Amino acid sequence: MTDNTVTIAGNLTREPELRFTNRGQATATFAVAVNRTWTDRQSHERKESTSFFDVVAWGTLAENAATSLAKGTRVVVTGRLDQLSWESPQGDRRSKAEITADEICPSLRWATAQVTRTERRSPAEAADDGEDLG
């Protein structure tokens, strides 16, 4: 079995957008910018590149992310990497990588955080949100 887990650390590029499915399940989407810096071995110049990742969270993780995070917040996201494909209205084939979050944490490298526990939900409520009960 192949493990498809990815972890990124970066800054939110926009406010989390919280929505609810027709069945009432919460989903939050946002993007994370991950910066990479290195020194070119030939020129000894400092180089930098930025990668952008779309992140989606579900259930109480989505609700907590939408309540706790803001544009610019540095986070660590762990989840599953998914490749999405679709056809544009012009008939062009499009694709993007998206991370379905299992965990979202504030990065404490350049900030502090105050953790507030949320009220624990019953197993039936958690199952309705699609949470893993195992």
Buried (B, 14 or more C-beta within 10 A) or exposed (E): EEEEEBEBBBBBBEBBEBEEEEEEBBBBBBBBBBEEEEEEEEEEEEEEEEEEBBBBBBBBBBBBBBEBBEEEBBBBBBBEEBEEEEEEEEEEEEEEEBBBBBEBEBBEEEEEEEEEEEEEBEEEEBEBBBBEEE
